[in-house]
Amino acid sequence: MTLLEAFSHPKVLLLAAAYFCSTSANYSLEFFLPSILQQWYSLDLNAITWLVILPPALALASQLFVGWNSDRTRERRLHAVVPICLGMIALARLLGAAQPKRTDPLAPRLPHFAPKAKSVIWLFMVANRSS
């Protein structure tokens, strides 16, 4: 099998799409969570800090448990699919609950807060935390 055949294989494309969705949701949540909490709920910095620390701490504990249980039962597929699906469902419910009900879905929306930046430099770096 050549490299081009491997990259065009449906299972490889499906795994790449799942990895992209999982990673982009994780990074966007980590990046925007402090500003969302501050703008929507007017929380102080101490409360925001504890709420931002909570998801990674729970993720670490659950990742250690799932890895231990996967080694104990010698089963890998469900131990990978179930946490990703649970995270996908939780994120979809969270995003669905945050959106107000509108009659016209194509109507322009107001931003959550007034933009402050005059210009933006966007750096895209290929890196990820070790799993």
DSSP file (Angstrom, degrees, kcal/mol; ACC not computed):
  #  RESIDUE AA STRUCTURE BP1 BP2  ACC     N-H-->O    O-->H-N    N-H-->O    O-->H-N    TCO  KAPPA ALPHA  PHI   PSI    X-CA   Y-CA   Z-CA
    1    1 A M              0   0    0      0, 0.0     2,-0.1     0, 0.0     0, 0.0   0.000 360.0 360.0 360.0 128.9    0.0    0.0    0.0
    2    2 A T     >  -     0   0    0      1,-0.1     4,-2.1     4,-0.0     5,-0.1  -0.328 360.0-107.0 -82.3 170.0    1.4    3.4   -1.0
    3    3 A L  H  > S+     0   0    0      1,-0.2     4,-2.3     2,-0.2     5,-0.2   0.882 120.4  52.1 -65.1 -39.0    1.3    6.5    1.1
    4    4 A L  H  > S+     0   0    0      2,-0.2     4,-1.3     1,-0.2    -1,-0.2   0.891 109.7  49.1 -65.8 -39.5   -1.4    8.0   -1.1
    5    5 A E  H  4 S+     0   0    0      2,-0.2     4,-0.4     1,-0.2    -1,-0.2   0.891 110.7  51.2 -65.6 -38.6   -3.6    4.9   -0.9
    6    6 A A  H >< S+     0   0    0     -4,-2.1     3,-0.9     1,-0.2     6,-0.2   0.914 110.6  47.7 -65.2 -42.4   -3.2    5.0    2.9
    7    7 A F  H 3< S+     0   0    0     -4,-2.3    -1,-0.2     1,-0.2    -2,-0.2   0.720 112.5  49.6 -73.0 -19.6   -4.2    8.6    3.2
    8    8 A S  T 3< S+     0   0    0     -4,-1.3    -1,-0.2    -5,-0.2    -2,-0.2   0.407  82.4 116.7 -97.1   2.7   -7.2    8.1    0.9
    9    9 A H  S <> S-     0   0    0     -3,-0.9     4,-2.2    -4,-0.4     3,-0.3  -0.508  70.6-129.5 -69.0 136.2   -8.5    5.0    2.8
   10   10 A P  H  > S+     0   0    0      0, 0.0     4,-2.3     0, 0.0     5,-0.2   0.843 105.9  52.5 -59.2 -36.1  -11.9    5.7    4.4
   11   11 A K  H  > S+     0   0    0      2,-0.2     4,-2.4     1,-0.2     5,-0.2   0.892 109.6  48.9 -68.1 -37.7  -10.9    4.6    7.9
   12   12 A V  H  > S+     0   0    0     -3,-0.3     4,-2.4    -6,-0.2    -1,-0.2   0.918 112.2  48.7 -66.7 -42.3   -7.9    6.9    7.9
   13   13 A L  H  X S+     0   0    0     -4,-2.2     4,-2.2     2,-0.2    -2,-0.2   0.885 111.5  50.0 -63.8 -38.6  -10.1    9.8    6.7
   14   14 A L  H  X S+     0   0    0     -4,-2.3     4,-2.4     2,-0.2    -2,-0.2   0.913 111.7  47.2 -66.9 -42.7  -12.6    9.0    9.4
   15   15 A L  H  X S+     0   0    0     -4,-2.4     4,-2.4     2,-0.2    -2,-0.2   0.888 111.7  51.2 -65.0 -38.5  -10.0    8.9   12.1
   16   16 A A  H  X S+     0   0    0     -4,-2.4     4,-2.5     2,-0.2    -2,-0.2   0.899 110.9  48.2 -65.3 -40.4   -8.4   12.1   10.9
   17   17 A A  H  X S+     0   0    0     -4,-2.2     4,-2.5     2,-0.2     5,-0.2   0.906 112.2  48.8 -66.3 -41.4  -11.9   13.9   11.0
   18   18 A A  H  X S+     0   0    0     -4,-2.4     4,-2.4     2,-0.2    -2,-0.2   0.910 112.8  48.0 -65.0 -41.0  -12.5   12.6   14.5
   19   19 A Y  H  X S+     0   0    0     -4,-2.4     4,-2.7     2,-0.2     5,-0.3   0.911 111.9  49.9 -65.3 -42.4   -9.1   13.8   15.6
   20   20 A F  H  X S+     0   0    0     -4,-2.5     4,-2.7     2,-0.2     5,-0.3   0.933 113.2  45.5 -61.6 -46.6   -9.6   17.2   14.0
   21   21 A C  H  X S+     0   0    0     -4,-2.5     4,-2.1     1,-0.2     5,-0.2   0.917 115.0  47.4 -64.5 -43.0  -13.1   17.7   15.6
   22   22 A S  H  X S+     0   0    0     -4,-2.4     4,-1.9    -5,-0.2    -2,-0.2   0.927 116.3  43.2 -64.5 -45.3  -11.9   16.5   19.0
   23   23 A T  H  X S+     0   0    0     -4,-2.7     4,-2.7     2,-0.2     5,-0.2   0.908 114.1  49.0 -70.2 -42.5   -8.8   18.7   19.0
   24   24 A S  H  X S+     0   0    0     -4,-2.7     4,-2.3    -5,-0.3     5,-0.2   0.889 112.4  48.6 -67.5 -37.2  -10.4   21.8   17.6
   25   25 A A  H  X S+     0   0    0     -4,-2.1     4,-2.1    -5,-0.3    -1,-0.2   0.907 112.7  49.3 -65.7 -40.2  -13.2   21.6   20.2
   26   26 A N  H  X S+     0   0    0     -4,-1.9     4,-2.4    -5,-0.2    -2,-0.2   0.943 114.2  43.5 -63.7 -48.9  -10.7   21.1   23.0
   27   27 A Y  H  X S+     0   0    0     -4,-2.7     4,-2.5     1,-0.2     5,-0.2   0.897 113.8  50.3 -67.0 -40.0   -8.6   24.1   22.0
   28   28 A S  H  X S+     0   0    0     -4,-2.3     4,-2.4    -5,-0.2     5,-0.2   0.900 112.0  48.0 -66.8 -37.9  -11.5   26.4   21.3
   29   29 A L  H  X S+     0   0    0     -4,-2.1     4,-1.8    -5,-0.2    -2,-0.2   0.926 114.0  46.4 -66.2 -43.9  -13.0   25.6   24.7
   30   30 A E  H  < S+     0   0    0     -4,-2.4    -2,-0.2    -5,-0.2    -1,-0.2   0.873 116.4  45.6 -64.7 -36.3   -9.7   26.1   26.5
   31   31 A F  H  < S+     0   0    0     -4,-2.5     4,-0.3    -5,-0.2    -2,-0.2   0.903 123.0  30.9 -75.6 -41.7   -9.0   29.4   24.6
   32   32 A F  H  X S+     0   0    0     -4,-2.4     4,-2.4    -5,-0.2     5,-0.2   0.577  93.0  90.4 -97.7 -10.0  -12.5   31.0   25.0
   33   33 A L  H  X S+     0   0    0     -4,-1.8     4,-2.6    -5,-0.2     5,-0.2   0.897  86.6  50.2 -58.3 -44.7  -13.7   29.6   28.3
   34   34 A P  H  > S+     0   0    0      0, 0.0     4,-2.2     0, 0.0    -1,-0.2   0.926 113.9  44.4 -61.3 -42.3  -12.3   32.4   30.5
   35   35 A S  H  > S+     0   0    0     -4,-0.3     4,-2.6     2,-0.2     5,-0.3   0.867 113.1  51.8 -70.4 -34.0  -13.8   35.2   28.3
   36   36 A I  H  X S+     0   0    0     -4,-2.4     4,-2.6     2,-0.2     5,-0.5   0.942 111.9  46.2 -64.3 -46.8  -17.1   33.4   28.1
   37   37 A L  H  X S+     0   0    0     -4,-2.6     4,-1.5    -5,-0.2     6,-0.7   0.897 116.1  45.5 -63.3 -39.7  -17.3   33.0   31.9
   38   38 A Q  H  X S+     0   0    0     -4,-2.2     4,-1.1    -5,-0.2    -2,-0.2   0.915 118.5  40.4 -71.7 -42.1  -16.3   36.6   32.5
   39   39 A Q  H  < S+     0   0    0     -4,-2.6    -2,-0.2    -5,-0.2    -3,-0.2   0.907 122.3  37.7 -75.4 -42.2  -18.6   38.1   29.9
   40   40 A W  H  < S+     0   0    0     -4,-2.6    -3,-0.2    -5,-0.3    -2,-0.2   0.870 132.2  22.8 -79.3 -37.1  -21.7   36.0   30.4
   41   41 A Y  H  < S-     0   0    0     -4,-1.5    -3,-0.2    -5,-0.5    -2,-0.2   0.457  90.7-131.4-114.5  -2.3  -21.6   35.6   34.2
   42   42 A S     <  +     0   0    0     -4,-1.1     2,-0.2    -5,-0.2    -4,-0.2   0.911  44.6 171.7  51.6  50.1  -19.6   38.6   35.4
   43   43 A L        -     0   0    0     -6,-0.7    -1,-0.2     1,-0.1     2,-0.1  -0.543  32.3-113.2 -87.7 154.4  -17.4   36.4   37.6
   44   44 A D     >  -     0   0    0     -2,-0.2     4,-2.2     1,-0.1     5,-0.2  -0.343  34.4-100.5 -80.3 170.1  -14.3   37.6   39.3
   45   45 A L  H  > S+     0   0    0      1,-0.2     4,-2.3     2,-0.2     5,-0.1   0.843 119.5  54.6 -63.3 -36.6  -10.8   36.4   38.4
   46   46 A N  H  > S+     0   0    0      2,-0.2     4,-1.9     1,-0.2    -1,-0.2   0.921 110.6  45.0 -65.2 -44.3  -10.6   33.9   41.3
   47   47 A A  H  > S+     0   0    0      1,-0.2     4,-2.2     2,-0.2    -2,-0.2   0.897 112.7  51.5 -66.4 -40.0  -13.9   32.2   40.4
   48   48 A I  H  X S+     0   0    0     -4,-2.2     4,-2.2     1,-0.2     5,-0.2   0.909 107.2  54.2 -62.9 -41.2  -12.9   32.1   36.7
   49   49 A T  H  X S+     0   0    0     -4,-2.3     4,-1.9     1,-0.2    -2,-0.2   0.929 110.4  45.1 -59.4 -46.6   -9.6   30.5   37.6
   50   50 A W  H  X S+     0   0    0     -4,-1.9     4,-1.4     1,-0.2    -1,-0.2   0.881 113.7  49.6 -66.7 -37.0  -11.2   27.7   39.5
   51   51 A L  H  < S+     0   0    0     -4,-2.2    -1,-0.2     1,-0.2    -2,-0.2   0.813 111.4  49.3 -71.8 -28.5  -13.8   27.1   36.8
   52   52 A V  H  < S+     0   0    0     -4,-2.2    -2,-0.2    -5,-0.2    -1,-0.2   0.823 110.6  50.3 -77.5 -31.3  -11.1   27.0   34.1
   53   53 A I  H  X S+     0   0    0     -4,-1.9     4,-1.8    -5,-0.2    -2,-0.2   0.790  97.2  72.7 -74.1 -27.6   -9.0   24.5   36.1
   54   54 A L  H  X S+     0   0    0     -4,-1.4     4,-2.5     1,-0.2     5,-0.3   0.909  91.9  50.2 -59.8 -50.9  -11.9   22.2   36.7
   55   55 A P  H  > S+     0   0    0      0, 0.0     4,-2.5     0, 0.0    -1,-0.2   0.923 113.1  45.1 -60.0 -45.3  -12.3   20.6   33.1
   56   56 A P  H  > S+     0   0    0      0, 0.0     4,-2.4     0, 0.0    -2,-0.2   0.880 113.1  51.7 -65.5 -33.2   -8.6   19.7   32.7
   57   57 A A  H  X S+     0   0    0     -4,-1.8     4,-2.1     2,-0.2     5,-0.2   0.926 113.0  44.2 -66.6 -42.9   -8.5   18.2   36.2
   58   58 A L  H  X S+     0   0    0     -4,-2.5     4,-2.6     2,-0.2     5,-0.2   0.878 112.7  52.9 -67.0 -36.8  -11.6   16.1   35.5
   59   59 A A  H  X S+     0   0    0     -4,-2.5     4,-2.5    -5,-0.3    -2,-0.2   0.898 108.6  50.0 -65.0 -39.8  -10.2   15.1   32.1
   60   60 A L  H  X S+     0   0    0     -4,-2.4     4,-2.2     2,-0.2    -2,-0.2   0.937 112.6  46.2 -63.6 -46.2   -6.9   14.0   33.7
   61   61 A A  H  X S+     0   0    0     -4,-2.1     4,-2.1     1,-0.2    -2,-0.2   0.920 115.8  45.3 -63.4 -43.3   -8.7   11.9   36.3
   62   62 A S  H  X S+     0   0    0     -4,-2.6     4,-2.8     2,-0.2     5,-0.2   0.868 111.3  53.2 -70.3 -34.2  -11.0   10.3   33.7
   63   63 A Q  H  X S+     0   0    0     -4,-2.5     4,-2.2    -5,-0.2    -1,-0.2   0.904 109.9  47.8 -66.8 -39.9   -8.2    9.7   31.3
   64   64 A L  H  X S+     0   0    0     -4,-2.2     4,-2.2     2,-0.2    -2,-0.2   0.907 114.0  47.3 -64.9 -40.9   -6.2    7.9   33.9
   65   65 A F  H  X S+     0   0    0     -4,-2.1     4,-2.9     2,-0.2     5,-0.2   0.933 112.5  48.1 -66.0 -45.5   -9.3    5.8   34.9
   66   66 A V  H  X S+     0   0    0     -4,-2.8     4,-2.4     1,-0.2    -2,-0.2   0.897 112.7  49.2 -64.4 -39.6  -10.1    4.9   31.2
   67   67 A G  H  X S+     0   0    0     -4,-2.2     4,-2.2    -5,-0.2    -1,-0.2   0.917 112.8  47.0 -64.2 -42.9   -6.5    4.0   30.5
   68   68 A W  H  X S+     0   0    0     -4,-2.2     4,-2.2     2,-0.2    -2,-0.2   0.931 114.9  45.9 -63.3 -45.2   -6.3    1.8   33.6
   69   69 A N  H  X S+     0   0    0     -4,-2.9     4,-2.5     1,-0.2     6,-0.2   0.863 110.8  53.5 -67.9 -35.1   -9.7    0.1   32.8
   70   70 A S  H  X>S+     0   0    0     -4,-2.4     4,-1.4    -5,-0.2     5,-1.0   0.902 111.4  45.6 -65.7 -40.8   -8.6   -0.4   29.2
   71   71 A D  H  <5S+     0   0    0     -4,-2.2    -2,-0.2     2,-0.2    -1,-0.2   0.884 113.4  50.4 -67.0 -38.0   -5.5   -2.1   30.3
   72   72 A R  H  <5S+     0   0    0     -4,-2.2    -2,-0.2     1,-0.2    -1,-0.2   0.915 120.9  32.3 -67.5 -43.5   -7.4   -4.2   32.8
   73   73 A T  H  <5S-     0   0    0     -4,-2.5    -1,-0.2     2,-0.2    -2,-0.2   0.568  98.9-133.1 -91.9  -9.2  -10.1   -5.4   30.3
   74   74 A R  T  <5 +     0   0    0     -4,-1.4     2,-0.4     1,-0.2    -3,-0.2   0.862  63.2 129.9  57.5  39.3   -7.8   -5.4   27.2
   75   75 A E      < +     0   0    0     -5,-1.0    -1,-0.2    -6,-0.2    -2,-0.2  -0.990  26.8 167.5-124.0 130.6  -10.4   -3.6   25.2
   76   76 A R     >  +     0   0    0     -2,-0.4     4,-0.9    -3,-0.1     5,-0.2   0.788  62.0  61.8-113.3 -40.0   -9.4   -0.5   23.2
   77   77 A R  H >> S+     0   0    0      1,-0.2     4,-2.8     2,-0.2     3,-1.1   0.942 108.1  40.9 -63.3 -52.1  -12.1    0.6   20.8
   78   78 A L  H 3> S+     0   0    0      1,-0.3     4,-2.2     2,-0.2    -1,-0.2   0.844 110.7  59.0 -66.2 -31.4  -15.0    1.3   23.3
   79   79 A H  H 34 S+     0   0    0      1,-0.2    -1,-0.3     2,-0.2    -2,-0.2   0.679 114.7  37.4 -71.9 -15.1  -12.6    3.0   25.7
   80   80 A A  H <X S+     0   0    0     -3,-1.1     4,-1.1    -4,-0.9    -2,-0.2   0.799 119.8  44.6 -96.8 -40.2  -11.7    5.4   22.9
   81   81 A V  H  X S+     0   0    0     -4,-2.8     4,-2.6    -5,-0.2     5,-0.2   0.909 107.4  55.6 -74.7 -43.2  -15.1    5.9   21.3
   82   82 A V  H  X S+     0   0    0     -4,-2.2     4,-2.5    -5,-0.2     5,-0.2   0.921 108.6  45.7 -62.5 -47.4  -17.3    6.3   24.4
   83   83 A P  H  > S+     0   0    0      0, 0.0     4,-2.3     0, 0.0    -1,-0.2   0.899 114.3  49.4 -63.1 -37.4  -15.3    9.2   25.9
   84   84 A I  H  X S+     0   0    0     -4,-1.1     4,-2.2     2,-0.2    -2,-0.2   0.919 113.0  46.6 -66.0 -42.1  -15.2   11.0   22.6
   85   85 A C  H  X S+     0   0    0     -4,-2.6     4,-2.5     2,-0.2     5,-0.2   0.895 111.6  51.2 -66.9 -39.5  -18.9   10.5   22.0
   86   86 A L  H  X S+     0   0    0     -4,-2.5     4,-2.4    -5,-0.2    -2,-0.2   0.916 111.8  47.2 -63.5 -42.2  -19.7   11.7   25.6
   87   87 A G  H  X S+     0   0    0     -4,-2.3     4,-2.5    -5,-0.2    -2,-0.2   0.885 111.5  51.4 -64.8 -38.4  -17.7   14.8   25.1
   88   88 A M  H  X S+     0   0    0     -4,-2.2     4,-2.3     2,-0.2    -2,-0.2   0.914 111.8  46.3 -64.4 -43.3  -19.3   15.5   21.7
   89   89 A I  H  X S+     0   0    0     -4,-2.5     4,-2.4     2,-0.2    -2,-0.2   0.912 113.4  49.1 -65.9 -42.6  -22.8   15.1   23.2
   90   90 A A  H  X S+     0   0    0     -4,-2.4     4,-2.3     2,-0.2    -2,-0.2   0.912 113.0  46.8 -64.4 -42.0  -21.9   17.4   26.2
   91   91 A L  H  X S+     0   0    0     -4,-2.5     4,-2.6     2,-0.2     5,-0.2   0.893 112.1  50.6 -67.6 -39.3  -20.4   20.1   23.9
   92   92 A A  H  X S+     0   0    0     -4,-2.3     4,-2.2     2,-0.2    -2,-0.2   0.902 112.4  46.6 -65.1 -40.3  -23.4   19.9   21.6
   93   93 A R  H  X S+     0   0    0     -4,-2.4     4,-2.2     2,-0.2    -2,-0.2   0.899 112.6  50.4 -66.9 -39.7  -25.8   20.3   24.5
   94   94 A L  H  X S+     0   0    0     -4,-2.3     4,-1.3     1,-0.2    -2,-0.2   0.925 114.1  43.5 -64.1 -44.9  -23.7   23.2   25.9
   95   95 A L  H  X S+     0   0    0     -4,-2.6     4,-0.8     1,-0.2    -1,-0.2   0.852 113.7  51.7 -70.5 -33.8  -23.7   25.0   22.6
   96   96 A G  H  < S+     0   0    0     -4,-2.2     3,-0.3    -5,-0.2    -1,-0.2   0.856 110.1  48.6 -69.7 -34.6  -27.4   24.3   22.0
   97   97 A A  H  < S+     0   0    0     -4,-2.2    -1,-0.2     1,-0.2    -2,-0.2   0.771 107.0  57.0 -75.1 -25.2  -28.3   25.7   25.4
   98   98 A A  H  < S+     0   0    0     -4,-1.3    -1,-0.2    -5,-0.2    -2,-0.2   0.718  89.8  85.5 -80.0 -20.3  -26.2   28.8   24.9
   99   99 A Q  S  < S-     0   0    0     -4,-0.8     2,-0.1    -3,-0.3     3,-0.0  -0.685  77.1-131.3 -87.2 129.0  -28.0   29.9   21.7
  100  100 A P        -     0   0    0      0, 0.0     2,-0.4     0, 0.0    -2,-0.1  -0.414  31.9-100.2 -71.7 154.0  -31.2   32.0   22.0
  101  101 A K        -     0   0    0     -2,-0.1     2,-0.3     2,-0.0     0, 0.0  -0.615  45.6-174.2 -77.6 128.0  -34.1   30.9   20.0
  102  102 A R        -     0   0    0     -2,-0.4    -3,-0.0     1,-0.1    -1,-0.0  -0.892  29.3-145.2-122.1 152.9  -34.5   33.0   16.8
  103  103 A T  S    S+     0   0    0     -2,-0.3    -1,-0.1     1,-0.2    -2,-0.0   0.868  95.2  45.7 -82.1 -38.5  -37.2   33.0   14.2
  104  104 A D    >   -     0   0    0      1,-0.1     3,-1.3     2,-0.0    -1,-0.2  -0.905  66.0-167.7-108.1 109.0  -34.8   33.8   11.3
  105  105 A P  T 3  S+     0   0    0      0, 0.0    -1,-0.1     0, 0.0    -2,-0.0   0.713  87.8  54.2 -69.5 -17.8  -31.7   31.6   11.4
  106  106 A L  T 3  S+     0   0    0      2,-0.1     3,-0.1     3,-0.0    -2,-0.0   0.431  79.9 116.3 -95.0   0.9  -30.0   33.8    8.8
  107  107 A A  S <  S-     0   0    0     -3,-1.3     2,-0.0     1,-0.1    -5,-0.0  -0.420  77.1-101.3 -68.0 142.8  -30.4   37.1   10.6
  108  108 A P        -     0   0    0      0, 0.0     2,-0.3     0, 0.0    -1,-0.1  -0.366  37.5-138.9 -65.7 145.3  -27.2   38.7   11.7
  109  109 A R        -     0   0    0     -3,-0.1    -3,-0.0    -2,-0.0     0, 0.0  -0.766   9.9-120.6-105.4 149.8  -26.2   38.2   15.3
  110  110 A L        -     0   0    0     -2,-0.3     2,-0.0     1,-0.1    -1,-0.0  -0.642  36.1-109.3 -81.5 144.8  -24.8   40.8   17.7
  111  111 A P        -     0   0    0      0, 0.0     3,-0.1     0, 0.0    -1,-0.1  -0.313  21.4-117.8 -70.6 160.9  -21.4   39.9   19.2
  112  112 A H  S    S+     0   0    0      1,-0.2     2,-0.3     2,-0.0    -2,-0.0   0.805  96.0   5.0 -67.9 -29.1  -21.2   38.9   22.9
  113  113 A F  S    S-     0   0    0      0, 0.0    -1,-0.2     0, 0.0     3,-0.1  -0.976  92.5 -85.2-151.2 159.2  -18.9   41.9   23.5
  114  114 A A        -     0   0    0     -2,-0.3     2,-0.1     1,-0.1    -2,-0.0  -0.451  50.5-110.5 -68.7 134.9  -17.6   44.9   21.6
  115  115 A P        -     0   0    0      0, 0.0    -1,-0.1     0, 0.0     3,-0.0  -0.402  33.8-179.7 -67.0 143.0  -14.4   44.0   19.6
  116  116 A K        +     0   0    0     -2,-0.1     2,-0.2    -3,-0.1    -2,-0.0   0.623  46.7  99.1-115.0 -23.1  -11.3   45.7   20.9
  117  117 A A        -     0   0    0      1,-0.1     3,-0.1     3,-0.0     0, 0.0  -0.459  45.9-169.0 -76.6 138.1   -8.6   44.6   18.5
  118  118 A K  S    S+     0   0    0      1,-0.4     2,-0.3    -2,-0.2    -1,-0.1   0.789  79.0   0.1 -88.9 -35.7   -7.4   46.8   15.7
  119  119 A S        -     0   0    0      2,-0.0     2,-0.4     0, 0.0    -1,-0.4  -0.980  67.8-147.0-150.8 157.7   -5.4   44.1   14.0
  120  120 A V        -     0   0    0     -2,-0.3     2,-0.6    -3,-0.1    -3,-0.0  -0.986   4.9-157.1-132.7 136.3   -4.7   40.5   14.6
  121  121 A I        -     0   0    0     -2,-0.4     2,-0.6     2,-0.0    -2,-0.0  -0.969  19.1-158.9-109.5 117.2   -1.6   38.3   14.0
  122  122 A W        -     0   0    0     -2,-0.6     2,-0.5     2,-0.0    -2,-0.0  -0.864   5.5-167.1-103.0 121.5   -2.7   34.6   13.8
  123  123 A L        -     0   0    0     -2,-0.6     2,-0.7     2,-0.0    -2,-0.0  -0.936   3.0-163.3-108.3 123.6    0.0   32.0   14.4
  124  124 A F        +     0   0    0     -2,-0.5     2,-0.5     2,-0.0    -2,-0.0  -0.926  12.9 180.0-107.3 114.4   -0.9   28.4   13.6
  125  125 A M        -     0   0    0     -2,-0.7     2,-1.1     2,-0.1    -2,-0.0  -0.956  26.9-132.5-118.6 129.4    1.5   26.0   15.2
  126  126 A V        +     0   0    0     -2,-0.5     2,-0.3     2,-0.0    -2,-0.0  -0.686  59.5 114.8 -83.7 104.8    1.3   22.3   14.8
  127  127 A A        -     0   0    0     -2,-1.1     2,-0.3     2,-0.0    -2,-0.1  -0.969  36.7-171.2-161.9 158.5    1.6   20.8   18.2
  128  128 A N        -     0   0    0     -2,-0.3     2,-0.1     0, 0.0     3,-0.1  -0.990  32.3 -98.8-153.0 154.6   -0.5   18.9   20.7
  129  129 A R        -     0   0    0     -2,-0.3     2,-0.2     1,-0.1    -2,-0.0  -0.458  50.1-100.2 -70.4 148.8   -0.4   17.8   24.2
  130  130 A S              0   0    0      1,-0.1    -1,-0.1    -2,-0.1     0, 0.0  -0.484 360.0 360.0 -71.7 142.0    0.6   14.3   24.8
  131  131 A S              0   0    0     -2,-0.2    -1,-0.1    -3,-0.1    -2,-0.0   0.439 360.0 360.0 -91.6 360.0   -2.2   11.9   25.4
